[in-house]
């Protein structure tokens, strides 16, 4: 369950709401489950013979009450969020108590008017008990939502820090090699040197994070990958062989910036560069329902460098998990004489 729902600030950064989104199914489901469990436990704890009709009416009452609470909090959430500090949670807690108080009084009146005799206690006692139960359960649930919001805020901060560190990291050896390539091409092939400088500038622009939003698109990331590969192709020549197997990929699919390019760079650096004869890097991609499936494959040297081929994969996993949720998948490992990185990214927001 991913609550509370993140929202966008005017500058495009993701901010976490202090309250869960009661308009969405996870919050409603939590309210209904807690209410149902409470009714069941109270019914099982009774010493007298259990009355199934009373249990059914109690479940109906709690279900309707949970839906009323969820709808009310959904409608009032924009106003509650404007309160400072922890007051939004206090406001939600007080609203829950007020709704339970009113609903209990109405239910007691209906029980007497219809002469169902399901409520044996007096009106003050019935309302008092229900409000106390709601106060305890409401405080526990709101505490859970608060802790969850704090955890997600910390996760967002860590993710942003990782992205900023990744964007700020320009590998000196890559810059050095690229500039040497440009210097060598200036006299023999000025056009190629100019294209290399343009490709390098685009890589720098992406790495320095000169963008207004956190997300880019799959089309933009693939274009960045192509610019990187063009530079490496000039440097490695025939040692770097490329195969692209990309079918019907949605160019506008939202993708965190610099997600694929570091993986492709690792494939070249750790898979092709150590081999005297070079090797082949394979890029595969296709639609996968509403999402995409992408594979990056490179040869696996017999003696991989100490840094390993999984450099940066932990950061990629965290960024993917934060952006796309538990349905996303990042797998990496050796398959025979090749190293394969697989990304399965679902469509829509996490």
TACORWO-V341414 format. One record per residue. RES is the residue in one letter. PSI is psi in radians with two decimals (none if undefined). OMEGA is omega in whole degrees, 0 to 359 (NA if undefined). Layout:
<<RES/PSI/OMEGA> <RES/PSI/OMEGA>>
This chain:
<<X/2.17/183> <X/1.49/178> <X/2.57/355> <X/2.84/183> <X/2.28/177> <X/2.64/178> <X/2.83/182> <X/2.36/173> <X/2.94/180> <X/-0.47/180> <X/0.05/174> <X/-0.10/180> <X/2.67/181> <X/2.19/177> <X/2.54/182> <X/2.23/179> <X/2.52/178> <X/-0.21/181> <X/2.60/174> <X/2.76/179> <X/1.72/181> <X/-0.10/178> <X/-0.17/183> <X/2.80/186> <X/-0.66/182> <X/-0.77/180> <X/-0.76/178> <X/-0.72/179> <X/-0.72/179> <X/-0.76/179> <X/-0.80/183> <X/-0.70/181> <X/-0.78/179> <X/-0.75/178> <X/-0.77/180> <X/-0.73/178> <X/-0.65/179> <X/-0.81/179> <X/-0.74/182> <X/-0.78/181> <X/-0.69/178> <X/-0.63/180> <X/-0.70/180> <X/-0.46/183> <X/-0.14/182> <X/2.49/180> <X/-0.56/183> <X/2.92/180> <X/2.39/184> <X/2.33/182> <X/1.95/183> <X/-0.56/179> <X/-0.69/177> <X/-0.69/178> <X/-0.75/181> <X/-0.74/179> <X/-0.68/178> <X/-0.74/178> <X/-0.71/178> <X/-0.75/180> <X/-0.82/181> <X/-0.66/180> <X/-0.83/178> <X/-0.71/179> <X/-0.72/178> <X/-0.70/179> <X/-0.69/178> <X/-0.75/179> <X/-0.79/182> <X/-0.77/180> <X/-0.74/180> <X/-0.81/180> <X/-0.57/176> <X/-0.76/181> <X/-0.61/184> <X/-0.08/184> <X/-0.76/180> <X/-0.62/180> <X/-0.67/180> <X/-0.59/182> <X/-0.32/180> <X/-0.21/179> <X/2.56/183> <X/2.78/173> <X/-2.32/181> <X/0.09/182> <X/-0.53/175> <X/-0.69/179> <X/-0.66/176> <X/-0.74/178> <X/-0.73/178> <X/-0.76/181> <X/-0.76/180> <X/-0.65/177> <X/-0.71/178> <X/-0.78/179> <X/-0.72/180> <X/-0.77/180> <X/-0.70/178> <X/-0.70/178> <X/-0.86/181> <X/-0.79/182> <X/-0.66/179> <X/-0.73/178> <X/-0.75/179> <X/-0.73/180> <X/-0.69/178> <X/-0.68/179> <X/-0.75/179> <X/-0.70/180> <X/-0.68/178> <X/-0.68/182> <X/-0.64/180> <X/-0.06/179> <X/0.80/178> <X/-0.46/178> <X/0.61/176> <X/-0.46/179> <X/2.02/186> <X/-0.40/182> <X/2.88/179> <X/2.93/181> <X/-0.85/181> <X/-0.73/181> <X/-0.74/180> <X/-0.80/180> <X/-0.72/180> <X/-0.82/181> <X/-0.76/181> <X/-0.70/180> <X/-0.68/178> <X/-0.75/178> <X/-0.76/179> <X/-0.63/179> <X/-0.77/181> <X/-0.86/181> <X/-0.70/179> <X/-0.74/179> <X/-0.71/180> <X/-0.77/180> <X/-0.75/180> <X/-0.61/175> <X/-0.72/177> <X/-0.80/179> <X/-0.66/181> <X/-0.81/179> <X/-0.69/178> <X/-0.70/178> <X/-0.71/178> <X/-0.71/178> <X/-0.75/180> <X/-0.60/177> <X/-0.72/177> <X/-0.70/178> <X/-0.70/178> <X/-0.70/180> <X/-0.73/178> <X/-0.73/180> <X/-0.78/178> <X/-0.69/179> <X/-0.68/178> <X/-0.71/179> <X/-0.77/180> <X/-0.67/177> <X/-0.69/178> <X/-0.72/180> <X/-0.55/182> <X/-0.21/185> <X/1.82/171> <X/1.95/184> <X/2.13/183> <X/-0.67/182> <X/-0.62/180> <X/-0.75/178> <X/-0.77/180> <X/-0.84/181> <X/-0.68/181> <X/-0.74/179> <X/-0.64/174> <X/-0.68/178> <X/-0.76/178> <X/-0.78/180> <X/-0.68/181> <X/-0.46/184> <X/-0.28/187> <X/-0.75/183> <X/-0.68/186> <X/-0.53/182> <X/1.40/183> <X/-0.61/180> <X/-0.76/178> <X/-0.65/177> <X/-0.71/179> <X/-0.73/179> <X/-0.66/180> <X/-0.72/177> <X/-0.71/178> <X/-0.74/178> <X/-0.73/180> <X/-0.66/179> <X/-0.65/177> <X/-0.68/177> <X/-0.70/178> <X/-0.71/181> <X/-0.75/179> <X/-0.72/183> <X/-0.55/180> <X/-0.05/172> <X/0.68/180> <X/1.20/182> <X/2.75/181> <X/-0.29/183> <X/2.82/180> <X/-0.67/183> <X/2.50/167> <X/-2.63/177> <X/2.83/179> <X/-0.66/179> <X/-0.73/179> <X/-0.70/181> <X/-0.69/177> <X/-0.62/176> <X/-0.67/177> <X/-0.70/177> <X/-0.73/180> <X/-0.67/178> <X/-0.74/178> <X/-0.80/181> <X/-0.55/178> <X/-0.70/178> <X/-0.82/181> <X/-0.53/178> <X/-0.71/177> <X/-0.64/183> <X/-0.77/185> <X/-0.32/178> <X/-2.31/184> <X/-0.25/179> <X/-0.46/179> <X/1.97/178> <X/2.38/186> <X/2.43/172> <X/2.17/180> <X/2.17/181> <X/1.22/185> <X/2.07/186> <X/2.06/167> <X/0.73/178> <X/2.35/178> <X/1.98/183> <X/-0.47/183> <X/0.19/179> <X/2.21/182> <X/2.31/184> <X/2.32/175> <X/2.45/183> <X/2.57/180> <X/0.71/176> <X/-0.76/183> <X/-0.65/186> <X/-0.78/177> <X/-0.57/178> <X/-0.70/177> <X/-0.68/178> <X/-0.72/176> <X/-0.67/180> <X/-0.71/180> <X/-0.80/186> <X/-0.77/185> <X/-0.29/183> <X/-0.72/185> <X/-0.80/187> <X/-0.68/181> <X/-0.29/183> <X/2.23/180> <X/-0.67/180> <X/-0.06/181> <X/-2.83/181> <X/-3.11/185> <X/2.30/172> <X/2.22/184> <X/2.25/174> <X/2.07/178> <X/2.50/178> <X/2.53/178> <X/2.83/173> <X/2.57/178> <X/1.48/187> <X/-2.17/176> <X/-0.05/182> <X/-2.73/181> <X/2.74/175> <X/2.15/185> <X/2.36/177> <X/2.43/175> <X/2.06/188> <X/2.34/177> <X/2.77/177> <X/2.65/181> <X/1.88/180> <X/2.67/180> <X/-0.60/178> <X/1.50/181> <X/2.65/179> <X/2.84/185> <X/-0.55/182> <X/-0.41/179> <X/2.79/181> <X/-0.11/183> <X/0.32/182> <X/2.23/178> <X/-0.12/182> <X/-0.59/178> <X/-0.75/178> <X/-0.72/179> <X/-0.73/179> <X/-0.77/181> <X/-0.73/180> <X/-0.73/179> <X/-0.76/180> <X/-0.69/180> <X/-0.71/185> <X/-0.68/188> <X/-0.19/177> <X/-3.00/187> <X/-0.26/180> <X/-0.26/179> <X/2.73/182> <X/2.34/172> <X/2.02/180> <X/2.47/179> <X/2.40/178> <X/2.95/180> <X/2.41/173> <X/1.67/186> <X/-2.18/180> <X/0.36/180> <X/2.71/174> <X/2.23/188> <X/2.26/172> <X/2.16/182> <X/2.26/175> <X/2.17/173> <X/1.94/187> <X/2.12/180> <X/2.76/177> <X/2.85/179> <X/3.11/181> <X/2.65/178> <X/none/NA>>
